[in-house]
Amino acid sequence: MTHDTLSAWDPSGGRAVTLALLASTLALVYGIWYAYSVILVALLEEFGWARSVVAGAFSTFAVIHGSTNPLVGMLCDRVRPPFITACASLVLASALFACSLVQEPWQLYLSFGVLVAISAAACGWVPAVVQVQRRFPQRLGFALGIVSSGVGVGMFVVVPLCQAIIEAFDWRVAFRVLGVLVLCIVLPAALFLLRSTPDARVVSLTPAAASDADATTLRQALRMLPFWLMVAAFFFGSLCSQTLQVHQVAFLVDHGIAAMAGASVVGVVGLASVVGKTGGGWLSDRFERELVYIAGIAVLVASVFALMLVGRHVSYAGAYLYAAMLGIGYSATAALIPAMVSDRFQGRHFGSILGIGLLGSASGSAFGPWLAGHLFDLSGSYTLPFLIAAAAGVVSGLAGWTARVLRRRAAVGGGPTH
């Protein structure tokens, strides 16, 4: 049976509601993630801490978030994901309130870097991807594109909202408002999905993954080259994109662009990513997914040089053009790699495999922003960090290309891809 539209998949609209609720949850959870770029500026102004110290809190967040993903993935293979999200949303709201009480760097590292990271992981990407992978196997790329576009909406709405609250009140109030929003949006969405989500043991899988005996286990995946190519794509792609995401507002403010305008640039990144994720996901269901991914990476690398050009010739038009390029480019790492993982490792162990794979994304997300902050503290310039980010993007694209070569070779020869 062919499924060309969401209504064809589910005439009752139930699956469309699922996508909308998952997208809304990701919008807020990852809106909090990306709002750190404007909170970083506010923290620097109030406390005068070194840029590497403040960026290091985000790096800690990224490491802890990624280290939590394998556990969340394993739980999703055993427990209904919305139940995990509902419980974690209560912790996330409390952790955000704790962030508003920060006075010392260690408090920031503990509240945001650890507590927010753990609870955001349990509310975020892995539970959402597992639910989408189970419900939308025929149009996985498009469905993941729709859900992950919620992250872009969060960047478009939450980041400027945080900046507006910071300017009207302060960053402490911004953290408290985010905590309230979690209780008003994430918790009710999770409880609604909990009523409609089947237990993992009775989920219908795709024909290729229907037999538990044939499903690739985590232990087997760890011995396969395609798995490590996916990890490399996650790591280097995230290093590139997150270096820009975390430091872009500080860079623009350093070059004379107002903080609120910098926040609006982040919003444009999010808005463009909605187009990139949805459109890229749609394309990836119709063309070779790796080729769509590589095209996105090319745009991501180009965005690095676009931002550097804005630093030399400051203009708001240039900043918004950069933002559109980043939004479209980074969508490749965010939305397409999980689909590429699913193409290779379907079955009841998918959550565990994806969770381990996301450690690569977490490591890149942590290392890139910290390294950029450290190098800036040493040199007073973002030139070297941004060049490193561009090189990492190129390596990520090469990993995707190599994965494609192995897949095509296996298809022609009928042999293994590892």
Rosetta blueprint (number, residue, H / E / L):
1 M L
2 T L
3 H L
4 D L
5 T L
6 L H
7 S H
8 A H
9 W H
10 D L
11 P L
12 S L
13 G L
14 G H
15 R H
16 A H
17 V H
18 T H
19 L H
20 A H
21 L H
22 L H
23 A H
24 S H
25 T H
26 L H
27 A H
28 L H
29 V H
30 Y H
31 G H
32 I H
33 W H
34 Y H
35 A H
36 Y H
37 S H
38 V H
39 I H
40 L H
41 V H
42 A H
43 L H
44 L H
45 E H
46 E H
47 F H
48 G L
49 W L
50 A L
51 R H
52 S H
53 V H
54 V H
55 A H
56 G H
57 A H
58 F H
59 S H
60 T H
61 F H
62 A H
63 V H
64 I H
65 H H
66 G H
67 S H
68 T H
69 N H
70 P H
71 L H
72 V H
73 G H
74 M H
75 L H
76 C H
77 D L
78 R L
79 V L
80 R L
81 P H
82 P H
83 F H
84 I H
85 T H
86 A H
87 C H
88 A H
89 S H
90 L H
91 V H
92 L H
93 A H
94 S H
95 A H
96 L H
97 F H
98 A H
99 C H
100 S L
101 L L
102 V L
103 Q L
104 E L
105 P H
106 W H
107 Q H
108 L H
109 Y H
110 L H
111 S H
112 F H
113 G H
114 V H
115 L H
116 V H
117 A H
118 I H
119 S H
120 A H
121 A H
122 A H
123 C H
124 G L
125 W H
126 V H
127 P H
128 A H
129 V H
130 V H
131 Q H
132 V H
133 Q H
134 R H
135 R H
136 F L
137 P L
138 Q L
139 R L
140 L H
141 G H
142 F H
143 A H
144 L H
145 G H
146 I H
147 V H
148 S H
149 S H
150 G H
151 V H
152 G H
153 V H
154 G H
155 M H
156 F H
157 V H
158 V H
159 V H
160 P H
161 L H
162 C H
163 Q H
164 A H
165 I H
166 I H
167 E H
168 A H
169 F L
170 D L
171 W H
172 R H
173 V H
174 A H
175 F H
176 R H
177 V H
178 L H
179 G H
180 V H
181 L H
182 V H
183 L H
184 C H
185 I H
186 V H
187 L H
188 P H
189 A H
190 A H
191 L H
192 F H
193 L H
194 L H
195 R H
196 S H
197 T L
198 P L
199 D L
200 A H
201 R H
202 V H
203 V L
204 S L
205 L L
206 T L
207 P H
208 A H
209 A H
210 A L
211 S L
212 D H
213 A H
214 D H
215 A L
216 T L
217 T L
218 L H
219 R H
220 Q H
221 A H
222 L L
223 R L
224 M L
225 L H
226 P H
227 F H
228 W H
229 L H
230 M H
231 V H
232 A H
233 A H
234 F H
235 F H
236 F H
237 G H
238 S H
239 L H
240 C H
241 S H
242 Q H
243 T H
244 L H
245 Q H
246 V H
247 H H
248 Q H
249 V H
250 A H
251 F H
252 L H
253 V H
254 D H
255 H L
256 G L
257 I L
258 A L
259 A H
260 M H
261 A H
262 G H
263 A H
264 S H
265 V H
266 V H
267 G H
268 V H
269 V H
270 G H
271 L H
272 A H
273 S H
274 V H
275 V H
276 G H
277 K H
278 T H
279 G H
280 G H
281 G H
282 W H
283 L H
284 S H
285 D L
286 R L
287 F L
288 E L
289 R H
290 E H
291 L H
292 V H
293 Y H
294 I H
295 A H
296 G H
297 I H
298 A H
299 V H
300 L H
301 V H
302 A H
303 S H
304 V H
305 F H
306 A H
307 L H
308 M H
309 L H
310 V H
311 G H
312 R H
313 H L
314 V L
315 S L
316 Y H
317 A H
318 G H
319 A H
320 Y H
321 L H
322 Y H
323 A H
324 A H
325 M H
326 L H
327 G H
328 I H
329 G H
330 Y H
331 S H
332 A H
333 T H
334 A H
335 A H
336 L H
337 I H
338 P H
339 A H
340 M H
341 V H
342 S H
343 D H
344 R H
345 F L
346 Q L
347 G L
348 R L
349 H L
350 F H
351 G H
352 S H
353 I H
354 L H
355 G H
356 I H
357 G H
358 L H
359 L H
360 G H
361 S H
362 A H
363 S H
364 G H
365 S H
366 A H
367 F H
368 G H
369 P H
370 W H
371 L H
372 A H
373 G H
374 H H
375 L H
376 F H
377 D H
378 L H
379 S H
380 G L
381 S L
382 Y L
383 T H
384 L H
385 P H
386 F H
387 L H
388 I H
389 A H
390 A H
391 A H
392 A H
393 G H
394 V H
395 V H
396 S H
397 G H
398 L H
399 A H
400 G H
401 W H
402 T H
403 A H
404 R H
405 V H
406 L H
407 R H
408 R H
409 R H
410 A H
411 A H
412 V H
413 G H
414 G L
415 G L
416 P L
417 T L
418 H L
